[in-house]
Amino acid sequence: MKSLLYKRQLSDEREPVRFAMPALKDTYSIGRTTDHIEREAYEEAYAAGEKAGFEMGEEKAKVLIDKLEALLTDVATLRARIAKETEPQCVLLATAIAKKILVRELTIKPDEIVKMTKEGLLRLERSGQITIKINPLLYDFFMKHKPDLTRVHPDIALDADPTVSRYGTIVMGPVEDVVTDIDEQVKNLIKDIGDRLNRE
């Protein structure tokens, strides 16, 4: 092995002393090169960085999950609120559409108004005279069907009343009345649905 001594030290009368490396850490082992040390340092730093990265990523993921859960809760609350707020409007829209369909059907088939009037007669206590209030536009039509109505009850009087709807009648008995008017039926339906929604 080559000695690392200065030239002028050789001229001294003292005996030459070999230059030795200062003592290294206990972990240092003979045969480890700087490549080994660098690789170990890199791996340790990489592992520490990866661990720190995972921890930071986990924290960020938790924050995002919490935000997502809050957002989903908000969406569910909003959906319930919108449903509650729009439900009455949907009911009104549905009944308006149903009413238009019924009115069209009754315009095309006015015989259905006579059938509804018969149903009204059957619901009443049939003693004494029964008056059927009808719109004047339906008076002649009902006069043609009066024989059918008298089969249900023989003592029937037809009364033309312009305040009565063209799409129904009011059947008036001695004790009670039955309204077969579509407008009234729809109003009653809306009221029943509104009462049910308010109870819920």
MARVO-61351 format. One line per 3 residues: number of its first residue (from 1); for each residue y negated, x negated, z of N, C-alpha, C, O. Coordinates in Angstrom, 1 decimal, padded with zeros to 4 digits. Atoms other than C-alpha are relative to their C-alpha. Layout:
<drengus>
NUM) Y:X:Z:Y:X:Z:Y:X:Z:Y:X:Z ~ ...
</drengus>
This chain:
<drengus>
1) 001.2:-000.8:000.0:000.0:000.0:000.0:-001.2:-000.9:000.0:-001.3:-001.9:000.7 ~ 001.2:000.8:000.2:-003.4:-001.3:-000.9:-000.9:000.1:001.2:-001.1:001.2:001.7 ~ 000.9:000.0:-001.2:-005.7:-002.3:002.0:-001.4:000.3:-000.4:-001.9:-000.1:-001.5
4) 001.3:-000.4:000.3:-009.1:-000.8:002.1:-001.0:-000.8:000.9:-001.7:-000.2:001.8 ~ 000.9:000.8:-000.8:-011.1:-003.6:003.6:-001.1:-000.6:-000.9:-001.0:-000.8:-002.1 ~ 001.1:000.7:000.7:-014.5:-005.0:002.6:000.3:-001.4:-000.2:001.0:-002.1:000.6
7) -000.3:001.4:000.3:-014.4:-008.4:001.0:-000.6:-000.9:001.1:000.1:-001.9:001.4 ~ 000.6:001.0:-000.9:-016.7:-010.0:003.5:000.7:000.1:001.4:000.6:-000.9:002.1 ~ -000.7:000.0:-001.3:-014.5:-008.9:006.4:001.2:-001.0:-000.1:001.6:-001.5:000.9
10) -001.1:001.0:000.1:-011.8:-011.2:005.0:-000.5:-001.4:000.3:000.3:-002.2:000.8 ~ 000.5:001.3:-000.3:-014.0:-014.1:005.5:-000.2:-000.3:001.5:-000.3:-001.4:001.9 ~ 000.0:000.1:-001.4:-014.2:-013.4:009.2:001.2:-000.8:000.5:002.3:-000.7:-000.1
13) -001.1:000.7:-000.6:-012.1:-015.5:011.4:001.0:001.0:000.7:002.2:000.7:001.0 ~ -000.9:-001.0:-000.7:-010.7:-012.4:013.0:001.0:000.5:-001.0:000.9:000.3:-002.2 ~ -001.1:-000.4:000.9:-007.6:-011.0:011.7:-000.4:001.4:-000.6:-001.0:002.2:000.0
16) 000.4:-001.3:000.6:-008.0:-008.2:009.2:000.6:001.2:000.7:001.8:001.2:001.1 ~ -000.5:-001.2:-000.7:-007.7:-004.7:010.6:000.1:001.1:-001.1:-000.8:001.3:-002.0 ~ -000.2:-001.0:001.0:-006.3:-001.9:008.5:-000.8:001.2:000.3:-000.9:001.6:001.5
19) 000.8:-001.2:-000.2:-008.6:001.1:008.0:000.9:001.2:000.0:001.7:001.4:-001.0 ~ -000.8:-001.2:-000.1:-007.0:004.3:009.1:-000.8:001.2:-000.1:-002.0:001.2:000.3 ~ 000.7:-001.3:000.1:-007.9:007.9:008.4:-000.2:000.6:001.4:000.7:000.4:002.3
22) 000.2:-000.6:-001.3:-009.4:009.8:011.4:001.1:001.1:000.2:001.6:001.6:-000.8 ~ -001.1:-000.9:-000.3:-006.9:012.1:013.1:-000.4:001.4:-000.5:-001.6:001.8:-000.3 ~ 000.3:-001.4:000.5:-006.7:015.6:011.5:000.6:001.0:001.0:001.2:000.6:002.0
25) -000.5:-001.0:-000.8:-005.8:018.9:013.0:001.5:000.0:000.1:002.2:-000.6:-000.7 ~ -001.4:000.0:-000.2:-002.4:019.5:014.4:000.7:000.8:-001.1:001.9:000.5:-001.4 ~ -000.6:-000.8:001.0:-001.7:022.0:011.7:000.2:-000.8:-001.3:000.9:-000.3:-002.2
28) -000.1:000.8:001.3:-002.1:019.3:009.0:001.4:-000.6:000.0:001.8:-001.2:001.0 ~ -001.3:000.7:000.1:001.2:018.1:007.8:000.0:-000.9:-001.2:-000.7:-000.7:-002.2 ~ 000.0:001.1:001.0:001.9:015.1:005.7:000.6:000.6:-001.2:001.6:001.4:-001.2
31) -000.5:-000.5:001.3:002.5:016.0:002.1:-000.8:001.2:-000.5:-000.6:001.6:-001.7 ~ 000.8:-001.2:000.4:000.0:018.9:002.0:-001.1:-000.6:-000.9:-001.9:-001.5:-000.4 ~ 001.1:000.5:000.9:-002.4:018.4:-000.9:-001.1:001.0:000.1:-001.0:002.0:000.7
34) 001.2:-000.9:000.0:-005.8:019.9:-001.4:000.3:001.3:-000.7:-000.3:002.3:-000.4 ~ -000.4:-001.2:000.7:-004.2:022.3:-003.8:000.7:001.0:000.9:000.4:002.2:000.9 ~ -000.7:-000.8:-001.0:-002.0:023.6:-001.0:-001.0:000.7:000.9:-001.0:001.9:001.2
37) 001.0:-000.5:-001.0:-004.9:023.9:001.4:-000.9:001.1:-000.7:-001.2:002.1:-000.1 ~ 000.9:-000.9:000.8:-007.1:025.6:-001.3:000.8:001.4:-000.2:000.2:002.4:000.0 ~ -000.8:-001.2:000.2:-004.3:028.1:-002.1:000.2:000.8:001.2:000.0:002.0:001.2
40) -000.1:-000.7:-001.2:-003.7:028.9:001.5:-001.3:000.7:000.4:-001.3:001.8:000.9 ~ 001.3:-000.6:-000.3:-007.4:029.4:002.1:-000.3:001.2:-000.9:-000.8:002.2:-000.4 ~ 000.2:-001.2:000.9:-007.6:031.6:-001.0:000.8:001.2:000.4:000.3:002.3:000.4
43) -000.9:-001.2:-000.4:-004.6:033.7:000.1:-000.5:000.6:001.3:-000.5:001.9:001.4 ~ 000.5:-000.6:-001.3:-006.0:034.1:003.6:-001.3:000.8:-000.2:-001.4:001.9:000.3 ~ 001.3:-000.7:000.3:-009.5:035.0:002.3:000.3:001.3:-000.8:-000.3:002.3:-000.6
46) -000.3:-001.1:000.8:-007.9:037.3:-000.3:000.6:001.1:000.9:000.2:002.3:000.7 ~ -000.6:-001.0:-000.9:-005.8:039.1:002.4:-001.0:000.6:000.9:-001.0:001.8:001.1 ~ 001.1:-000.5:-000.9:-008.8:039.4:004.7:-000.9:000.9:-000.8:-001.3:002.0:-000.3
49) 000.8:-000.8:000.9:-010.9:040.7:001.8:000.7:001.3:-000.4:000.0:002.4:-000.4 ~ -000.7:-001.2:000.4:-008.2:043.1:000.7:000.1:001.0:001.2:-000.1:002.2:001.0 ~ 000.0:-000.8:-001.2:-007.8:044.4:004.3:-001.3:000.7:000.2:-001.4:001.9:000.5
52) 001.3:-000.5:-000.3:-011.5:044.8:004.7:-000.4:001.1:-001.1:-001.0:002.1:-000.8 ~ 000.3:-000.9:001.1:-011.7:046.5:001.2:000.8:001.3:000.2:000.2:002.4:000.0 ~ -000.8:-001.3:-000.3:-008.9:049.0:002.2:-000.6:000.8:001.1:-000.8:002.0:001.0
55) 000.6:-000.6:-001.2:-010.6:049.7:005.5:-001.3:000.7:-000.5:-001.6:001.9:-000.1 ~ 001.2:-000.6:000.5:-013.9:050.3:003.7:000.3:001.2:-000.9:-000.4:002.2:-000.9 ~ -000.4:-001.1:000.9:-012.2:052.4:001.0:000.5:001.2:000.8:000.2:002.3:000.4
58) -000.5:-001.0:-000.8:-010.4:054.4:003.6:-001.2:000.8:000.7:-001.1:002.0:000.8 ~ 001.1:-000.6:-000.6:-013.7:055.1:005.4:-000.8:000.9:-001.0:-001.2:002.0:-000.7 ~ 000.7:-000.8:001.1:-015.4:056.2:002.1:000.9:001.2:-000.4:000.3:002.3:-000.6
61) -000.8:-001.1:000.3:-012.4:058.3:001.3:-000.1:001.1:001.0:-000.1:002.3:000.7 ~ 000.1:-000.9:-001.1:-012.6:060.0:004.7:-001.3:000.8:-000.1:-001.3:002.0:000.0 ~ 001.3:-000.6:000.2:-016.3:060.7:004.1:000.1:001.0:-001.2:-000.4:002.1:-001.0
64) -000.1:-000.8:001.1:-015.5:062.1:000.7:000.8:001.3:000.2:000.5:002.4:-000.2 ~ -000.9:-001.2:-000.3:-012.7:064.3:002.0:-000.7:001.0:000.9:-000.6:002.2:000.7 ~ 000.8:-000.9:-000.8:-014.9:065.6:004.7:-001.0:000.8:-000.8:-001.2:002.0:-000.5
67) 001.0:-000.7:000.8:-017.6:066.5:002.2:000.7:001.0:-000.9:000.2:002.1:-001.1 ~ -000.7:-001.0:000.8:-015.0:068.1:-000.1:000.5:001.2:000.8:000.4:002.3:000.3 ~ -000.4:-001.1:-000.9:-013.6:070.2:002.8:-001.2:000.9:000.3:-001.1:002.1:000.2
70) 001.2:-000.8:-000.2:-017.1:071.3:003.6:-000.5:000.8:-001.2:-000.9:001.9:-001.1 ~ 000.4:-000.7:001.2:-017.8:072.1:000.0:000.9:001.2:-000.3:000.5:002.3:-000.7 ~ -001.0:-001.1:000.2:-014.6:074.2:-000.3:-000.2:001.1:001.0:-000.1:002.3:000.6
73) 000.3:-001.0:-001.0:-015.5:076.0:002.9:-001.2:000.8:-000.5:-001.3:002.0:-000.4 ~ 001.3:-000.6:000.5:-019.0:076.7:001.4:000.3:000.9:-001.1:-000.2:002.0:-001.2 ~ -000.4:-000.8:001.2:-017.4:078.0:-001.8:000.7:001.2:000.4:000.4:002.3:-000.1
76) -000.8:-001.2:-000.4:-015.0:080.3:000.0:-001.0:001.0:000.7:-000.9:002.2:000.5 ~ 001.0:-000.8:-000.7:-017.9:081.6:002.2:-000.9:000.7:-001.1:-001.2:001.9:-001.0 ~ 000.9:-000.6:001.0:-020.1:082.1:-000.9:000.8:001.1:-000.8:000.2:002.1:-001.2
79) -000.8:-000.9:000.8:-017.2:083.8:-002.8:000.1:001.4:000.8:000.0:002.4:000.2 ~ -000.1:-001.2:-000.8:-016.7:086.3:000.1:-001.3:000.7:000.1:-001.4:001.9:000.0 ~ 001.3:-000.6:-000.1:-020.4:086.9:000.4:-000.4:000.7:-001.3:-000.9:001.8:-001.3
82) 000.3:-000.6:001.3:-020.8:087.5:-003.3:000.8:001.3:-000.2:000.4:002.3:-000.7 ~ -000.9:-001.2:000.2:-017.8:089.9:-003.3:-000.5:001.1:000.8:-000.5:002.3:000.4 ~ 000.5:-001.1:-000.9:-019.3:091.8:-000.3:-001.3:000.6:-000.6:-001.5:001.8:-000.5
85) 001.3:-000.5:000.6:-022.7:092.0:-002.0:000.1:000.8:-001.3:-000.6:001.7:-001.5 ~ -000.1:-000.7:001.3:-021.5:093.0:-005.4:001.0:001.2:000.0:001.0:001.9:-001.0 ~ -000.9:-001.1:-000.1:-018.8:095.4:-004.3:-000.6:001.4:-000.2:-000.1:002.2:-001.0
88) 000.6:-001.3:000.2:-021.1:098.4:-004.0:-000.5:000.2:-001.5:-000.4:001.3:-002.0 ~ 000.4:-000.1:001.4:-022.6:097.6:-007.4:001.1:000.2:-001.0:001.0:001.0:-002.0 ~ -001.2:-000.2:000.8:-019.1:097.4:-008.9:000.5:001.4:000.1:000.9:002.0:-000.9
91) -000.5:-001.4:-000.2:-018.2:100.7:-007.4:-001.0:001.0:-000.8:-000.5:001.9:-001.5 ~ 000.9:-000.9:000.8:-021.4:102.3:-008.9:000.2:-000.2:-001.5:000.2:000.8:-002.2 ~ -000.3:000.2:001.4:-020.7:100.7:-012.3:001.3:000.7:-000.4:001.3:001.4:-001.4
94) -001.3:-000.7:000.4:-017.1:101.9:-012.3:-000.1:001.5:000.0:000.4:002.1:-000.9 ~ 000.2:-001.4:000.0:-018.1:105.4:-011.3:-000.8:000.5:-001.1:-000.6:001.6:-001.7 ~ 000.8:-000.4:001.1:-020.8:105.5:-013.9:000.8:000.0:-001.3:000.6:000.9:-002.1
97) -000.9:000.1:001.2:-018.3:104.4:-016.6:001.0:001.2:000.0:001.1:001.9:-001.0 ~ -000.9:-001.1:-000.1:-015.8:107.0:-015.3:-000.7:001.3:-000.3:-000.1:002.2:-001.0 ~ 000.7:-001.3:000.2:-018.4:109.7:-015.3:-000.3:000.2:-001.5:-000.1:001.3:-002.1
100) 000.3:-000.1:001.5:-019.4:108.9:-019.0:001.3:000.4:-000.7:001.3:001.2:-001.6 ~ -001.3:-000.3:000.7:-015.7:109.0:-020.0:000.3:001.5:000.3:000.7:002.2:-000.6 ~ -000.3:-001.4:-000.3:-015.2:112.4:-018.2:-000.9:000.9:-000.7:-000.5:001.9:-001.2
103) 001.0:-000.9:000.7:-018.4:113.9:-019.6:000.4:000.0:-001.5:000.3:001.1:-002.1 ~ -000.4:000.0:001.4:-017.3:112.8:-023.1:001.3:000.9:-000.2:001.4:001.7:-001.2 ~ -001.3:-000.8:000.1:-013.8:114.3:-022.5:-000.3:001.5:000.1:000.3:002.3:-000.6
106) 000.3:-001.4:-000.1:-015.3:117.5:-021.3:-000.8:000.6:-001.1:-000.7:001.8:-001.4 ~ 000.8:-000.4:001.2:-017.7:117.7:-024.2:001.0:000.3:-001.2:000.8:001.3:-001.9 ~ -001.0:-000.2:001.1:-014.7:117.3:-026.6:000.9:001.2:000.3:001.3:001.9:-000.5
109) -000.9:-001.1:-000.4:-012.4:119.6:-024.6:-000.5:000.8:001.1:-000.2:000.6:002.3 ~ 000.5:-000.8:-001.1:-014.3:122.2:-022.7:001.0:000.9:000.7:000.7:001.4:001.8 ~ -001.0:-000.8:-000.7:-011.1:124.0:-021.9:000.4:-000.7:001.4:000.8:000.0:002.3
112) -000.3:000.6:-001.3:-010.7:121.4:-019.1:-000.9:000.5:001.1:-000.5:000.5:002.3 ~ 000.9:-000.6:-001.0:-013.7:122.9:-017.4:000.6:001.3:000.6:000.5:001.6:001.8 ~ -000.7:-001.3:-000.4:-011.8:126.3:-017.3:001.1:-000.4:000.9:001.4:000.3:001.9
115) -001.2:000.4:-000.8:-008.7:124.5:-015.9:-000.5:-000.4:001.4:000.1:000.0:002.4 ~ 000.6:000.4:-001.3:-010.9:122.9:-013.1:-000.4:001.2:000.8:-000.3:001.3:002.0 ~ 000.4:-001.3:-000.6:-012.3:126.4:-012.4:001.2:000.7:000.6:001.1:001.3:001.7
118) -001.2:-000.6:-000.5:-008.8:127.8:-012.1:000.5:-000.7:001.3:000.9:-000.1:002.3 ~ -000.5:000.8:-001.2:-007.9:125.0:-009.6:-000.9:000.4:001.2:-000.5:000.5:002.3 ~ 001.0:-000.4:-001.0:-011.1:125.9:-007.7:000.4:001.4:000.6:000.3:001.7:001.8
121) -000.4:-001.4:-000.4:-009.9:129.6:-007.6:001.2:-000.1:000.9:001.3:000.7:001.9 ~ -001.3:000.1:-000.8:-006.5:128.6:-006.2:-000.3:-000.6:001.4:000.5:-000.3:002.3 ~ 000.3:000.5:-001.3:-008.1:126.7:-003.4:-000.7:001.0:001.0:-000.7:000.8:002.2
124) 000.7:-001.0:-000.8:-010.1:129.7:-002.2:000.9:001.0:000.6:002.0:001.3:000.1 ~ -000.6:-001.2:-000.5:-009.0:132.5:000.0:-000.4:001.1:-000.9:-001.5:001.5:-001.1 ~ 000.3:-001.0:001.1:-008.7:135.2:-002.7:000.0:001.4:000.6:000.9:002.2:000.3
127) 000.2:-001.4:-000.5:-009.9:138.3:-000.9:-001.5:000.3:-000.3:-002.4:-000.4:000.0 ~ 001.3:-000.4:000.3:-013.0:140.2:-002.1:-000.4:-000.6:-001.4:000.4:-001.2:-002.1 ~ 000.4:000.5:001.3:-015.1:139.3:-005.1:-000.3:-001.5:000.1:-000.8:-002.1:001.0
130) 000.2:001.4:000.1:-015.3:135.7:-006.3:-001.0:-000.1:-001.2:-000.8:000.4:-002.3 ~ 001.0:000.2:001.0:-018.4:134.6:-008.2:000.1:-001.4:-000.6:000.3:-002.4:000.2 ~ -000.1:001.3:000.6:-018.2:131.7:-010.7:-001.4:-000.2:-000.7:-001.8:000.4:-001.6
133) 001.3:000.4:000.6:-021.6:130.1:-011.4:000.2:-001.0:-001.1:000.9:-002.0:-000.9 ~ -000.2:000.8:001.2:-021.8:128.5:-014.8:-001.3:-000.3:-000.6:-002.3:000.5:-000.5 ~ 001.2:000.3:000.7:-024.4:126.8:-016.9:-000.1:001.1:-001.2:000.9:001.4:-001.8
136) 000.1:-000.9:001.1:-025.8:129.3:-019.5:000.6:-000.4:-001.3:001.0:000.4:-002.1 ~ -000.6:000.5:001.2:-024.6:127.1:-022.3:001.5:000.2:-000.1:002.1:000.3:-001.1 ~ -001.5:-000.2:-000.1:-021.0:127.7:-021.1:000.3:001.5:000.2:001.5:001.9:000.2
139) -000.3:-001.4:-000.3:-021.4:131.5:-020.5:000.9:000.7:-001.0:001.9:001.3:-000.6 ~ -000.8:-000.6:001.0:-020.0:132.7:-023.8:001.4:-000.6:-000.1:002.4:000.2:-000.2 ~ -001.3:000.6:-000.1:-017.2:130.2:-023.6:000.9:000.5:001.1:002.1:000.8:000.9
142) -000.7:-000.5:-001.1:-016.2:131.4:-020.2:000.3:001.5:-000.1:001.4:002.0:000.4 ~ -000.3:-001.5:000.3:-016.4:135.1:-021.3:001.3:000.1:-000.8:002.1:001.0:-000.6 ~ -001.2:000.0:000.8:-013.7:134.2:-023.8:001.3:-000.2:000.9:002.3:000.3:000.6
145) -001.1:000.5:-000.9:-011.5:132.7:-021.0:000.1:000.9:001.3:000.9:000.6:002.1 ~ 000.0:-000.8:-001.2:-012.3:135.4:-018.4:001.4:000.6:000.3:001.8:000.7:001.4 ~ -001.4:-000.6:-000.3:-008.8:137.1:-018.9:000.9:-001.0:000.7:001.7:-000.6:001.5
148) -000.9:001.0:-000.7:-007.1:133.8:-017.9:-000.4:-000.1:001.4:000.5:-000.3:002.3 ~ 000.4:000.1:-001.4:-009.2:133.6:-014.8:000.3:001.2:000.9:000.6:001.1:002.0 ~ -000.3:-001.2:-000.8:-008.6:137.2:-013.8:001.5:000.1:000.3:001.9:000.9:001.2
151) -001.4:000.1:-000.3:-004.9:136.4:-013.8:000.2:-000.7:001.4:001.1:-000.4:002.2 ~ 000.0:000.7:-001.3:-005.6:134.1:-010.8:-000.5:001.0:001.1:000.0:001.1:002.2 ~ 000.6:-001.0:-000.9:-007.9:136.7:-009.1:-000.7:001.1:-000.8:-001.5:000.8:-001.7
154) 000.5:-001.1:000.9:-008.8:140.1:-010.5:-001.4:000.3:000.1:-002.1:000.8:-000.8 ~ 001.4:-000.4:-000.2:-012.3:140.5:-009.0:-000.8:-001.3:-000.1:-001.2:-001.9:000.9 ~ 000.8:001.2:000.3:-014.3:137.7:-010.7:-001.3:000.5:-000.7:-001.3:001.3:-001.6
157) 001.3:-000.2:000.6:-018.0:137.8:-011.6:-000.5:-001.3:-000.5:-000.5:-002.3:000.2 ~ 000.6:001.2:000.6:-019.6:135.2:-014.0:-001.5:000.1:000.2:-002.1:001.1:-000.1 ~ 001.5:000.0:-000.2:-023.2:134.2:-013.1:-000.5:-001.2:-000.7:-000.2:-002.4:-000.3
160) 000.6:001.1:000.8:-025.2:132.1:-015.6:-001.2:-000.5:000.9:-002.1:000.2:001.3 ~ 001.0:000.7:-000.8:-027.3:129.6:-013.6:-000.4:-001.3:-000.6:000.5:-002.2:-000.7 ~ 000.4:001.3:000.7:-029.4:126.9:-015.3:000.1:-001.2:000.9:000.1:-002.3:000.3
163) 000.0:001.1:-000.9:-029.2:124.7:-012.2:001.4:-000.6:000.1:001.6:-001.7:000.6 ~ -001.4:000.5:000.0:-025.4:124.3:-012.6:000.2:-000.9:-001.2:-000.3:-000.7:-002.3 ~ -000.3:001.0:001.0:-024.1:121.3:-014.6:000.7:000.7:-001.2:001.4:001.7:-001.0
166) -000.8:-000.5:001.2:-022.7:121.8:-018.1:001.4:-000.5:000.1:002.2:000.0:-000.7 ~ -001.4:000.6:000.0:-019.6:119.9:-017.0:000.7:000.5:001.3:001.6:-000.3:001.8 ~ -000.7:-000.5:-001.1:-018.4:122.0:-014.1:-000.6:001.4:000.4:-001.5:001.9:-000.2
169) 000.4:-001.3:-000.5:-018.8:125.3:-012.2:000.0:-000.1:001.6:000.5:-001.0:002.2 ~ -000.1:-000.2:-001.5:-019.3:126.5:-008.6:000.7:001.3:000.2:000.3:002.4:-000.2 ~ -000.8:-001.2:-000.2:-016.6:128.9:-007.5:-000.3:000.4:001.5:-000.1:-000.3:002.4
172) 000.5:-000.5:-001.3:-018.0:131.0:-004.6:000.8:001.2:000.5:000.9:002.2:-000.2 ~ -000.8:-001.0:-000.6:-015.7:133.0:-002.4:-000.8:000.6:001.1:-001.9:000.2:001.4 ~ 000.7:-000.7:-001.1:-016.6:135.3:000.5:-000.3:-001.0:001.2:-001.2:-000.8:002.0
175) 000.2:000.9:-001.1:-016.2:132.4:003.0:-000.4:-001.4:-000.4:-001.1:-002.1:000.4 ~ 000.2:001.4:000.4:-016.3:129.1:001.1:-000.3:-000.1:-001.5:-000.1:000.8:-002.2 ~ 000.3:000.3:001.4:-017.4:127.5:-002.1:000.8:-001.2:-000.4:001.1:-002.1:000.4
178) -000.6:001.2:000.6:-015.6:125.0:-004.4:-000.8:-000.4:-001.2:-001.1:000.3:-002.1 ~ 000.8:000.5:001.1:-017.7:122.8:-006.6:000.9:-000.9:-000.9:001.6:-001.8:-000.5 ~ -000.8:000.7:001.0:-015.9:121.6:-009.8:-000.9:-000.9:-000.9:-000.4:-001.5:-001.8
181) 001.0:000.7:000.8:-019.0:119.9:-011.2:000.3:-001.5:000.1:000.6:-002.1:001.1 ~ -000.3:001.4:000.1:-018.3:116.3:-012.4:-001.0:-000.8:000.8:-000.7:-001.8:001.6 ~ 001.1:000.7:-000.8:-021.7:115.1:-010.9:000.3:000.0:001.5:000.3:-001.0:002.2
184) -000.3:-000.1:-001.4:-020.7:116.4:-007.5:001.2:-000.7:000.4:001.3:-001.4:001.4 ~ -001.3:000.7:-000.3:-017.2:115.0:-007.7:-000.3:-001.5:000.0:000.2:-002.2:000.9 ~ 000.3:001.4:000.0:-018.6:111.6:-008.6:-000.8:-000.4:001.2:-000.6:-001.4:001.8
187) 000.8:000.2:-001.2:-021.2:111.8:-005.8:000.9:-000.1:001.2:000.8:-001.0:002.1 ~ -001.0:000.0:-001.2:-018.4:112.7:-003.3:000.8:-001.2:000.0:001.1:-001.8:001.0 ~ -000.8:001.2:000.1:-016.3:109.9:-004.6:-000.7:-001.3:000.4:-000.2:-002.1:001.2
190) 000.8:001.2:-000.4:-019.1:107.3:-004.2:-000.2:000.1:001.5:-000.2:-001.0:002.1 ~ 000.2:-000.1:-001.5:-019.8:108.6:-000.7:001.2:-000.4:000.7:001.1:-001.1:001.7 ~ -001.2:000.3:-000.7:-016.2:108.4:000.3:000.3:-001.5:-000.1:000.7:-002.2:000.9
193) -000.2:001.5:000.1:-015.9:104.8:-001.1:-001.0:-000.7:000.8:-000.7:-001.7:001.5 ~ 001.0:000.6:-000.8:-019.2:103.9:000.6:000.3:000.0:001.5:000.1:-000.9:002.2 ~ -000.4:-000.1:-001.4:-018.0:105.2:003.9:001.2:-000.9:000.3:001.2:-001.5:001.4
196) -001.1:000.9:-000.2:-014.8:103.3:003.5:-000.4:-001.5:000.1:000.0:-002.3:000.9 ~ 000.6:001.3:000.0:-016.7:100.1:002.7:-000.7:-000.3:001.3:-000.6:-001.4:001.8 ~ 000.7:000.2:-001.2:-018.9:100.5:005.7:000.9:-000.1:001.2:000.6:-000.8:002.2
199) -001.0:000.1:-001.1:-015.9:101.0:008.0:000.6:-001.4:000.0:001.0:-001.9:001.1 ~ -000.7:001.3:000.1:-014.4:097.7:006.7:-001.0:-001.0:000.4:-000.7:-002.2:000.3
</drengus>
